[in-house]
Structures are given as C-alpha cells and as structure tokens.
C-alpha cells in the first residue's frame, strides 16, 4: 500500500475511534458505584461521619502548614 492510502486509512480509523461513543448502561454503573461505596464502609467498619473526621485529621496537618507560611 502506498503512503497516501496508508495515511488515509490511519486517519479514518483515528476519526472512528475519536467519535465512537458506546451506549452507557446507567443502571449497571449505579449498581457498581453503590456496591463500591457499600463495600468500602463495610470493610472499614465506619460511617460517613467517621470518614469525615478521618479526613479532617489526615488533611489538617497540611492546612496548619499553609497557615504558618502566611
């Protein structure tokens, strides 16, 4: 195949990939996200409130560092 035809074919394939949009199964996505958040809290044995407190403690030291720099 000549270079022109090869490039045209590559361009065609690239364009098909760029504009390809498969159908989205929102129910499956919802189930996956729900099961992930449920499994995360079950494995950690925590509630949403505990998670917020953990995040505050984890990120608090960086917030203190920023306040010291000002």
N, C-alpha and C positions, 0 to 999 in steps of 0.2 A: 504494500500500500504506500502511496506517495505521502509526503509530509503534509500536504494540504488536506488530503482526505483523512489522515490520521488526526490532525488537529481538529478538523470539523467534527469527527466522531467524539473526541475527548470533550469538546465544547458542548456537544449535545448531551452527553452523559452528565457532565457537570451541571448543566442547566436543569436536567431532570432531577438530579439529587437536590439541588438548591430549592426548587419549588415543590418538592414532594412533601405532602403533608398527610400522613396516615390518619385515619379516624381515631378519635380518642374515646376510650371506654371510661367514662367518668365514674361509673359505679365501681368498677374494679379499682380505680385509683382511690376512691373514697374508702373502700374496704381495706386497701393496703395501708393507707395513711392512718386509719382508725386502729388497725391491728398493731401498727408500729408504735403508736402513742400508748396504746393499752399495754403492750408487752414491755415497753420501757418503764412504765410506772410499776408494773407487777414485779419486774426483775429488781428494780431499785428499792421497792417497798416504800415508796414515798408518795406524797400527794403533791398537787401543784403548788401548794403553799410552801412545802419543804424545798421544792426545786427553786422557788424564788429566793428563799433565804440562802440556799447554797450558792446561787449566782451572785447575790449581793456580797457574800463573803469572798467568793472567788475573784470578783472584779473590783472589790473595794480597795485592794492594795494599789491598783493602778490609778484609781480615782484619787487616792491620797497622794500619790506621786505627782500627778498633774497639778494638784492644789499647791504642793510645795514649790513647784517650778515657777509659779506666777509671782 
